[in-house]
Amino acid sequence: MARTALTFTLNDAEAAVFVDPGANLIDVLRRGVGDLSPKQGCAQGSCGACTVLIDGVPHLACLTLAETVEGRRVETSGGLADGPDLHPLQKAFMEGFAAQCGFCTAGMLMAARALLDRVPNPSREEVIEAISGNLCRCTGYEPIVDAILAAAQEMQGNRRMMR
């Protein structure tokens, strides 16, 4: 079958690539456009390492057909920082030792980003629910939950200062 042209917005930049029919989004992101930030994990949708946001909603890139992002906005952890300035989530993960081996970090960051975009001041239970589809074998989750809550507080402070 013939390859298909695919255009979408990736982290605020236009992306265009030819894809094979049935290609999954993780392969297109990593091999097609060179965004290595989403991790290839289980390739079965059970680990969350490949979580990306599509139009602001978390999706597992390993289970998402690439063709479905035509004309849409895709965000990966590679687009969180603003140049050298880390996103508050990235800073909180680093400062709170929430990233150990780093395998789950990209997916956790994106799940957390989606939550904080929807619920700027989440409860601990809301954070736990938001990251429940992301597996971590290193931290025991507490540092991750604490980092997300710390980032939410910092982001709330930044919003108040901007008013």
Secondary structure as the mmCIF struct_conf table of DSSP 4:
data_model
#
loop_
_struct_conf.conf_type_id
_struct_conf.id
_struct_conf.beg_label_comp_id
_struct_conf.beg_label_asym_id
_struct_conf.beg_label_seq_id
_struct_conf.end_label_comp_id
_struct_conf.end_label_asym_id
_struct_conf.end_label_seq_id
STRN STRN1 THR A 4 LEU A 10
TURN_TY1_P TURN_TY1_P1 ASN A 11 ASP A 12
STRN STRN2 ALA A 13 VAL A 19
TURN_TY1_P TURN_TY1_P2 PRO A 21 GLY A 22
STRN STRN3 ASN A 24 ASN A 24
HELX_RH_AL_P HELX_RH_AL_P1 LEU A 25 ASP A 27
HELX_RH_PI_P HELX_RH_PI_P1 VAL A 28 GLY A 32
BEND BEND1 VAL A 33 VAL A 33
BEND BEND2 PRO A 38 PRO A 38
BEND BEND3 ALA A 43 CYS A 47
TURN_TY1_P TURN_TY1_P3 ALA A 49 CYS A 50
STRN STRN4 THR A 51 ILE A 54
TURN_TY1_P TURN_TY1_P4 ASP A 55 GLY A 56
STRN STRN5 VAL A 57 LEU A 60
TURN_TY1_P TURN_TY1_P5 ALA A 61 LEU A 63
BEND BEND4 THR A 64 THR A 64
STRN STRN6 LEU A 65 LEU A 65
HELX_RH_3T_P HELX_RH_3T_P1 ALA A 66 VAL A 69
TURN_TY1_P TURN_TY1_P6 GLU A 70 GLY A 71
STRN STRN7 ARG A 73 GLU A 75
HELX_RH_3T_P HELX_RH_3T_P2 SER A 77 GLY A 79
BEND BEND5 LEU A 80 ALA A 81
STRN STRN8 ASP A 82 ASP A 82
TURN_TY1_P TURN_TY1_P7 GLY A 83 PRO A 84
STRN STRN9 ASP A 85 ASP A 85
HELX_RH_AL_P HELX_RH_AL_P2 PRO A 88 GLU A 95
TURN_TY1_P TURN_TY1_P8 GLY A 96 PHE A 97
BEND BEND6 GLN A 100 CYS A 101
TURN_TY1_P TURN_TY1_P9 PHE A 103 CYS A 104
HELX_RH_AL_P HELX_RH_AL_P3 THR A 105 ARG A 118
BEND BEND7 PRO A 120 ASN A 121
HELX_RH_AL_P HELX_RH_AL_P4 ARG A 124 ALA A 130
TURN_TY1_P TURN_TY1_P10 ILE A 131 GLY A 133
BEND BEND8 ARG A 137 THR A 139
BEND BEND9 TYR A 141 TYR A 141
HELX_RH_AL_P HELX_RH_AL_P5 GLU A 142 MET A 162
#
